[in-house]
Structure formats: C-alpha cells, structure tokens
Amino acid sequence: MKRSIFALIAFVILFLIVCGQQGCEKQEARKGINVYLLTGIDYLSAGKLIEPEESFRVGIAIENYDKKQKQGQVCIRDSVSDSYGGIPSYGKGECSFFSVKEAEIKETKKGFGKALEIKPGTTKVYFPSSGYYAYHNIPEMLRPYQNTLYVSLLYSETVKATGTIEVPSQDVMVLNFDQDPGMVQMQVQKSVHKFGDAYEVRITINMFKQENACKKQEKLEFDVQGLTMNFVEDAPPTEMVSLKSYPIYVDIQNDGGSDIAAGEANFYLSGFSPTVLSNVNTKLTNSGYLNKKTEFQQGGKERLVFATNAVPAKLQAPFSFTLRLDSCYRYSTFVHTSICVGKKSGVCSLEGNKITSNANSAAPVQVTSLTERVEGSKLYVEAIIENKGKGKVYLPTTNCDLLQQNNVNEKLKENMLEVSVSSEEGFKCFLQTQDYRTIESTEGIASLGKLTCYKEIGDEQTRAVPFDIVLSYVYVQSITKDFKIIP
C-alpha cells in the first residue's frame, strides 16, 4: 500500500494594530477597538492544521467600544512563500476597507449606584472576498510546517487631552493635565520667568510615541519531553523476600518530536550487586521503532524486560538499596521560524524574539530566543540554545557504553551538539569541526548557549524569510527507585 505523506500547515496568529490615541485601550476597559478571528469548519484559527489543497477562509470580527464611528483598513498576510498559494505574503498581503459604527452606551442602575452598559458596534470582514484559499505543493517536512498569520488594522483617532491652570494665590500656580492612554503621549512642562515687575508663564507640550503600547508580551511555553521511562509498579515490588523470584520491567515511551530507530536507545540498570540480586540484565536497547508523538498519534511505546526471575539473595538482616536506570539515546530538535532580512522599513520588523511557543518540536533541548540586529552591512541572528530537560546533552558521536563507564574522552563531549541551519543563501554561522577548529558554515558543532549567524545585506527593504534549525545530540537522563530485601 502506498503511504501518503502530508506536509501540514500549523498556524500562529498575531494581531498588529496600528492606531492613534485610544487604539491601545485594554480590552478589560472596554474602549477602543477589539479584533478577533471568526471560527468555524471552513475558517482559520490559531493552532489549526491545514492540509495541502484544503480550502479555507479567514473571517475577522471588529468591535468598536468608542462613541465615534471608526473607518480604516484591515490586512492579512502569512509567512509562507506566495509560490505555494494560500494567503498572500508580499507587502501588506490582502487588504479590505471596513467601517464600524459607534458603540451604544447607556446608563443603567446597579444596586444603589449606576453603571454604563456598552454595546459595541460590530462589523465582519472576510478573506478572500469570494472563493477560498488553499496551499499547493508544500515540500515534505519532518513535522507540521509552522506558519504565522499576521492581521494588521489601520485606522485614525483624534488625540484628546485636557489641561487646566489654577492660581490659588499670587505666588502659586498649579498645572493639571489629563489624557487617555495610547500610542501617542503628551508631556507638559511649565516654567516661570520674571521680566521687570511682571512674570511670564511658558507652557511646553512635547508629544512622543509610546513604544510597544499595543504589543502584548507572549509568555513562551516549551514542550521539553523526549524519551520517558518508568519502573512498572510491583514488578518488582518495593519489598522483596529472599530467594523468591521477581520480574523487573520498565516502560518507555517517546513523548517528543523526534523518531528513535530500533536499537538506538540504550538503557543501563545499576545500583545493586549480583551477589544481592541475581539473574538481572544490566543493559538493554529498544527492540522496536519508537515513533515521535504528534497530534494524530501517540509516541512509540515498549516494555523493557530486565528480568523475569530476579532472585534476592538470602540475607541475615533487611537490606535497602536503590535501583538506578540510565537512558542514553540520540535525539533531535526541529526549529522553524521566520526572520526579517533587510534594512529599510518593509513588510516585517527586526525587533523582538522570533521564537514562539510552537516554534520548537517537543524535545529536551530548545531554542528559547532568536533575535536580530544590523551592524554596518551585516545582519546578525543570535539564537539561545538551552537544555530545558532534566538530563545532560552530549555530541551525537558519543559512545553510550563508554560514557556509562565514565570514559574521559566521551565526558568531554558534554554540552555540545550538532547544528544545521537552513535559510536563504548567504548565511554563515560560527561553528566548530569535529576536531574543534572554528569554521563559518551552516553545519557544524556548537555548544549550549549562544549561536551567532550573519549575512551580508544591502540597502534593500525588509522581507520575511524562513529560518530553520536542526539540533542533533545524545541525551542522557536517569530515574531511581528504592527497594528493600526482607530475609
């Protein structure tokens, strides 16, 4: 039977509001503009998976909580090349004008007081205006292709501020100034100057842009699961009787986003003497293929049998010991995001962390930050690589058997991994070779911490391009469980 492989599109949604004085009101204050996506079978929403050739639309609801009618433009674009169809990604993308009426505001009684009841003006905008979007010929990916939908809203506001000057006495002047929060702020200063027998009061008004007034800080969450393992309950029990026989089983499961081939995961059982507990295997490997965990399937599982008839020795007194299980397996982290290349203002921004909560595949090693900066004619991209799991990271060339024996040469490979970077042509990263020579390439060895890449750029407008990273490494972790032998 022919196997069908789909390259899926997984969406993240970002709202970009370009606005005036009141456009950045907090939603809980019920002022300004509120924007959200319409949901439904044929409509796009955050986290939705789209298969190639699948038809879909984008519906946007705009709510106006202010007393004045709002008019403007709403645009959508994504981070996938237009050569694959779907939502336009060039320039502003696809735009549509909107008009939303003012809110209906009335005063109502609430207990012994009064409250304002606000019914927002609402309008809906649909993309495309007719028909549907669909993606075509997306290349096969190791995991769902991460796509970002950008929704931008452009409208105008009237800046409103109120100032009063009070002179309660001949020598005192009080300046009061009040304004609504927003992207444009005003700062008022007064100064008094004496000219002969008279005084001159000067009022200076400075207007400035409130940076990031409309932006919400996303709290990043990372799925750091890889291969998990657990001692099977009562196999053996925590208290064993001398000369009786017991099984020793361990359940393993791949809860991460990287496949593990048969025989690629090594497991070492220690913490006991053969004279105390006999008939026990001390090393096993997975006999079957452990597939990665996805939205559509559980991760591969297997039960390891270290013993079927483990026999505790005959002892004169109760004896307590701790079984330790170490796993040593090769794993990978797949990172997919987009960066902004260029100098002049264009369709994207160099600012901010390009890593979102679902940019990394599930794995113990994660890229937690990816930022950009321009220095002269070079664009620098800096990624922070962190071990977020409970184990240790080693080069993928590490020999697990030698490492278990505390071999010095293998232990020197700790906190190092192999890196492969894919983006548009011209990028180079500061990496190392197997013999630890420094190179500028897109493939090589790096340490946990900062990875720096760069590209020569001209005076062109900014553009969004994919930036993918594959991290390969050996991961070592352990679990323990206490037992007692009773004579």
C-alpha positions, -999 to 999 in steps of 0.1 A, spaced: 0 0 0 14 34 -9 20 56 20 6 92 17 27 119 34 11 153 40 30 185 48 7 203 71 5 240 78 2 249 115 -9 285 122 1 310 148 -20 342 149 -5 377 155 -26 409 157 -8 441 147 -28 472 155 -16 505 141 -36 531 158 -40 565 173 -46 579 208 -72 554 220 -65 524 199 -45 506 226 -70 506 253 -70 474 274 -98 451 265 -110 449 301 -116 486 299 -140 481 270 -127 510 250 -112 513 216 -111 486 190 -112 448 197 -103 423 169 -107 385 168 -110 357 143 -142 340 134 -143 303 140 -160 275 120 -152 244 100 -140 264 69 -123 292 89 -88 296 100 -79 298 137 -48 297 158 -32 262 160 -53 248 132 -37 223 109 -43 228 72 -36 200 47 -24 208 12 -53 215 -12 -77 220 17 -99 251 12 -103 276 39 -113 313 46 -103 339 71 -131 358 89 -123 388 111 -147 405 136 -140 441 145 -157 456 176 -158 493 184 -163 503 220 -159 541 214 -185 568 209 -174 576 174 -176 556 142 -144 540 130 -132 536 95 -99 520 83 -82 491 66 -76 456 77 -49 434 61 -38 398 64 -6 381 53 13 349 62 49 337 63 47 312 35 60 320 1 33 330 -24 47 303 -48 27 278 -26 -6 297 -29 -26 303 2 -28 337 19 -7 364 1 26 372 19 41 400 -2 38 436 11 7 442 32 -8 410 19 -45 412 11 -64 442 24 -100 454 28 -116 486 40 -140 485 69 -165 508 86 -178 500 121 -205 522 138 -201 537 172 -209 518 204 -243 522 221 -237 534 256 -264 539 282 -266 543 319 -283 516 340 -290 511 376 -268 487 395 -276 481 432 -277 515 448 -255 530 421 -253 533 383 -233 516 357 -226 520 320 -239 494 296 -218 493 264 -230 475 233 -201 477 207 -206 485 171 -196 453 151 -186 445 116 -172 414 99 -146 412 71 -140 380 51 -109 370 31 -108 363 2 -139 384 -7 -151 354 -28 -139 318 -30 -113 301 -8 -76 299 -1 -56 267 -5 -19 258 -3 -3 237 -31 29 217 -34 43 223 1 76 204 4 76 174 27 85 184 63 97 164 92 69 179 112 40 203 105 52 234 87 48 263 111 30 293 95 22 327 110 -9 347 101 -5 385 106 -36 406 110 -30 443 108 -55 471 115 -50 507 104 -74 535 115 -72 570 128 -81 586 161 -84 621 174 -59 629 201 -77 644 231 -62 658 262 -74 683 289 -53 708 308 -62 734 334 -42 761 352 -51 771 387 -38 801 405 -50 798 441 -27 826 453 -4 852 439 27 831 443 13 797 434 3 782 401 -9 746 396 -10 729 363 -33 699 358 -31 677 327 -51 646 319 -51 624 288 -62 589 278 -35 562 275 -24 553 240 5 552 215 8 589 213 15 606 247 20 643 256 43 657 283 35 692 296 60 714 315 57 749 329 83 775 335 80 810 351 103 839 341 105 874 356 107 904 333 109 936 354 77 938 376 59 911 355 61 873 352 58 852 321 45 817 323 56 793 295 38 760 288 58 735 267 40 705 252 61 676 240 45 647 220 62 613 218 54 578 207 47 553 235 68 523 224 51 489 224 19 504 236 -2 480 216 20 449 220 12 421 243 42 401 257 37 364 248 46 340 276 66 313 259 59 277 268 82 248 258 74 211 254 106 196 268 95 159 266 117 133 250 120 97 259 103 89 292 107 58 314 91 44 345 95 13 366 64 -9 363 46 -9 396 50 -42 416 75 -55 390 93 -58 413 75 -47 445 93 -23 467 98 -51 493 112 -84 481 116 -116 501 149 -135 499 151 -164 475 118 -156 458 118 -147 421 105 -114 407 102 -96 373 119 -63 366 100 -43 339 105 -7 327 80 11 304 95 36 279 76 60 257 87 86 231 68 117 241 89 141 219 90 152 183 119 130 170 118 93 159 140 68 176 151 38 154 153 3 168 185 -3 189 192 35 191 182 39 228 204 24 254 193 16 290 216 7 319 204 -7 352 227 -2 382 228 3 420 229 -34 431 255 -62 434 249 -95 415 255 -112 449 225 -94 463 201 -96 432 209 -122 405 195 -131 371 193 -95 360 203 -79 327 222 -46 332 219 -33 297 191 -33 271 182 -14 239 148 -7 224 139 -36 201 113 -17 181 109 16 163 97 44 186 78 69 165 75 106 176 44 119 193 21 140 171 -14 154 172 -26 123 153 -7 96 171 8 86 204 45 83 208 60 48 204 59 25 235 79 -5 246 83 -26 278 119 -34 287 123 -68 305 155 -66 326 145 -98 345 118 -124 346 132 -143 376 154 -119 395 163 -136 428 172 -117 460 200 -134 480 195 -150 514 204 -123 539 207 -122 577 190 -88 581 168 -64 559 188 -47 532 178 -15 514 192 -4 481 183 20 452 179 8 416 191 34 390 181 34 354 201 55 329 190 61 293 213 73 266 197 80 232 202 102 201 176 128 196 169 160 175 151 193 179 135 209 149 131 247 150 110 265 124 106 303 125 109 333 102 133 363 104 134 397 88 161 404 63 169 439 51 175 475 63 147 497 51 112 496 65 92 469 47 68 440 54 85 429 87 104 441 117 139 432 130 127 437 166 116 411 191 121 374 198 113 354 167 107 323 188 70 314 195 56 287 218 53 262 190 85 271 170 104 241 186 95 205 183 90 187 216 124 179 229 146 184 260 168 209 241 151 241 229 160 273 211 144 298 236 153 330 219 162 342 184 169 379 178 183 401 150 204 432 148 221 451 119 257 463 122 270 481 91 264 458 62 258 426 82 226 412 96 233 391 128 210 364 140 216 352 176 199 320 189 200 309 225 201 271 229 191 257 263 189 223 279 153 225 294 151 188 304 164 171 335 193 152 318 226 160 301 235 168 265 264 153 245 276 152 209 257 127 188 290 109 182 291 100 219 295 63 226 269 55 253 287 24 266 320 43 271 302 72 287 285 48 311 320 37 321 330 73 327 354 75 298 371 108 299 371 115 261 333 109 260 326 130 290 344 159 273 316 160 247 291 172 273 271 204 265 279 201 228 257 193 198 255 193 160 237 222 143 223 226 108 208 260 98 186 264 67 176 298 53 181 319 22 215 318 6 243 338 22 240 330 59 271 317 78 273 307 115 302 305 138 306 267 144 333 241 150 345 210 133 349 175 148 385 184 157 373 217 173 385 241 146 364 272 142 345 275 109 319 297 93 293 274 79 256 264 83 266 229 96 289 221 124 293 217 161 281 243 187 279 245 225 248 251 245 243 289 249 246 315 221 247 306 184 256 335 161 249 336 124 253 365 99 246 376 63 259 404 42 230 427 32 225 457 10 202 487 14 171 468 5 137 468 21 130 442 47 114 408 38 104 378 58 123 346 51 122 311 68 149 303 93 151 266 103 175 250 128 180 213 134 198 203 166 212 168 170 226 153 202 227 124 226 206 129 257 213 111 290 189 110 319 181 88 348 154 76 372 157 58 406 135 37 429 141 24 464 138 -13 473 142 -35 503 151 -72 507 135 -89 536 151 -122 549 
